């Protein structure tokens, strides 16, 4: 008789723990379920019937297979998920031998991320127009202005509600990874664009409907990440920018430009919502690479 497969029960118990104890978002829970289900499928092929039976060799074999298909950043996230999951099995389910303990994080950010110049971002914003009566054009302007002015992740942007816009105090309250809230300063042109959006364009898009969301579709629906991605792509195309541009490119650009102008790394860490300073230090690598390139381009002995 075949042994009963216990993978699904182990995954369900862990996801219930994440939702109840750590308050993770449905999107993050879904990602964990996908990652662990794929790991379970591989382990079953290795003859295991539960995560408790897997070995370090099983996990290394699985990750090596992934490395041939996925980016280092994606594989690194999978390593993190496995280490977290097995720590749960160890502490809450009595797992005696943790096979993920020896897994080492895979180095990510092997390439310098794309960063736009301030001039390129200004062209993107200008390509959207500045007429609040242009419902979708002005909404696009607000999206790009806000992303670049705050460094928000796209998920944080679409999650903003009306009550999160504290423009009189010049900040937005956003909810980041793990349900953690933080304040994102916003000022200048972006704050003014948001005031015009709230006072004029948003009301026209709502058409009399009610909606809690700051950024809305016609009739009051919540904007989706895919829509934000398309807005940024289209603005870059209209601005004649040939390089890759995405919402995360604007976050990279925001952080890099702040460092170039002298912002303290610890303050930038808080603004970006990074748990670890090592993540924020990525942007010092960006700045260093730009300095090296300038030296190569302009120094007589570069």
N, C-alpha and C positions, 0 to 999 in steps of 0.2 A: 504494500500500500504506500502511495506517495506521501511524503511528509507534508503537513499543512504549511502553506506559505504564510508567514506572519508579517511580511513587509508592510502591508497596508495598515495593519493595526498599529505598528510602531510609528508609521508616518502620521496617522491620525492623532495619536496621543501627543506627539511632539507639536503638531500644528495647533492643537487645542491649548497646549502649554504656551506657545508663542502668542496666541491671540489673547488668552486670559491674563498671563503674567507680564507680557511685554507690550501688549497693545499695538502690535504691528498692523499695518494697513492690509486690506484684502489683496491688494496688488502684490505686496511682499510675501504674504502667505501663499499666494498662487505660485510665485516664483520658487519658493521653498518646496512646494508640493511637486512641481515639475522636476526640479533638480534631484530630489530624493527618489522620485518614481523612476527616473532614468537610471539612477545608481542602483536601485533595487533590480531593475531589469538586467543590468550587467551582472550583478551578484548572482542572480538566479541562473544565468548562463554558466557561471563558475561553479554551480552545484550547491549554492547556499539557499537556505529557506528563511533566513531572517538576518537582520543587520547584526545581531549578536554573534552570528557565526562567521562573519566576514573577517578577513585578515588584512594586515598591512599590505601584503603582496597583492591582494585583490584590489585594494584601493589604488595602489600605484599603477597597476595594470590598467585599470579603468581610466585614470587621469592621463596616462600616456596615450591611450586611444583618443581621448578628447583633444589632446594637444595637437594632434594631426588635423583636426577639423575646426577648432575654435580658436579665438584670439587669446593671447596670454591673460588679458584682463578678465575674460569670461571664465577661463579655467581657474584663475585665482579666486573669483567669486565662488566657484564650485568648491574649492578647497576650504574656504571660509565656512561655507554652509555645512560641509561634512564635519569639520572640527567642532562647530557649534552643536550639531546634532548628536555627535558621539559623546560630547561632554554632558548633554542632557541624559543620554542613556546611562552614562556612568554615575551621575549624581542622583537621578530620579528613578532609574529602572534597575540599578544594581549591576550594571555591566562591569565585569571584573577586568577584562583586558581591552583597553581602548585602542583599536588599530589606527585611529586617526591622529593619535598623539604625536607620532613621529612625522606626520605630513608637514612639509615646509611650504609656506606661502610662495607662490610663483611670482617672480619679479614682473611687475607690470609697468606701464608707462615707459616702455623701451623706446618709444618715439616721442618727440616733443609735440604736444597737441597744437592744433591749428589755432592761431591767434590773429584776429583782424586788427587793422590799424584804426585809430580813432576816425581818420578820414573815411575809411571804408564803411564804418558803422554809421557815420553821419550821412553818407550817400544812401545807405539802406533805409534809414529813417525818412530822408527826404523823398525817396521813391514812393513812399506810401501817401504822400500829400499831407496837408494840414487843415483840411476842411472837415469840421465836425459833422457836417451834413452828409458827407460821404461815409455811409455806415460801415462798410467793410474795409475801406481804405484807412479810415481813421482808427478803427479797431486794430488793424495791422500795425499802425504807428504806435499805438499804446502798448501793444505786445512787445515790440522790439525795444521801445524806450524803457519799459519796465524791466525786461530781462537784463539789458545792459546796465541800467542804473542800480540794480540791486544784486545781481549775480544769482538770482533764484534758479533752482532747478525747474524744469518744465512741469513736473508733477506738483511742485509747490505753487507755481503760478496758477495753474488751473484749479487748485484747491482753495484759492483765496475767496473769502466771502466779503460781503459789503462791510461787515463789522470789523474786518481785518485792516481796512484802509483808514489809517489815522493820519490823514494828510495835514491836519492842523499841527500835529507834532512831527510831521515828516518821517513817518515810518510805516512799514507794512508788517503785520503779524502773520508769520507763515508757519506751517507745520511741516517739518522735515522728516527724515528717516527715523523710524521707530516711534513716530508720533510726537517727537520733540518739537516744542515751539520755540521760536526765537523772533527777535525784532530785526527787520532789515531796513536800514536807513534809506530814504528816498528823498530827493530834493530836485530843485531846478526844473529843467524842461520836462522830466518824467512826471514829477508831481503835478505840474500844470496840465500836462496831457491827460492825466488821470482825473483831475478836477473837471475838465471839459468833457471827458468820457462819461463820468457819472452824471453831470448836469445836463448833457444834451444827447449824445449819441446812444448811450445805453438805454435811455428811456424810449427812444424811437425804435430800437431793436426789440424791446420788450413788447411794444404795442399794447400797453395796458395790462400785461401779465405781471405777476409777481415772481421774483426769483431771489434766492439768497446769494447767488454767485456774483462776484465782481465782474468777471469776464463772461459774457453770455452769447449764446446763439440767438437767432430770431425766435421769439416766443419764450425766451427765458431759460433755455437749456444750458447745462454746464459745458464749456468748451472742452474738447478732448486734446490729448497730447499730439495726436496725428495732425489736428488742425493747426496747432502752434508750429509744428515742424514745417508744414507746408507754407505757412505765412513767412517764416524766416527764409526758406528756400526761394520762394517767389520774390521776396524783397532783394535778396542777394543777386538773383538773376536780372532783375530790373535795374539794379545798380551797376551791372556790368562786372560783378566780382566772379572770377573764374575759380577761385579756391573753394574748398569745402566750407559750407556755412550751415550751422544747425543751432538750435537753442543752447546746446552745451558749448558751442564755439563762443557764443556771447558771454557765457559764464567764465570760460577761460580768459577771454579778452578783458572782461571786467576785473578779474583778479590780477592779471598781469599788469594792466595799466595802473592799478592802485599801487602795486609794489614799485613800479617804475617811478611813481611820484612820491615814494617815501613812506608808504604805510607800513606800520609794524606788523610782522608776520602773525603774532598772537591775536591782534585785533582782526586781521583778515580771517583767521581761523574761525573766530566767533561769528563774523558776518556770513561766512560761507556755510556755517553749520557743520564743520568737520569735527569728528570725535577726536582724531589724532592729528597732532601738528605735522607728522610725517606726510600726511596727505596734502596739507597746504604747502609744504616745502617743494612740491612738484613745481610750483610757479616760480621758485627761485631758479630752478633748472631752466625754465623757459627764458627768464631774464638773462641768465648766464649764456645761453646759446645765442641770444640776440646780440650780446656784447661780443662774443667770439666771431659771429658772422660780420659784424661791423668792422672788427679788427682785420679780418681776412679781406674784406672789400676795400678798405681805405688805407691800411698801413702799408708803407713801402716794402716792408719785409714781412707782411702778413702771410 
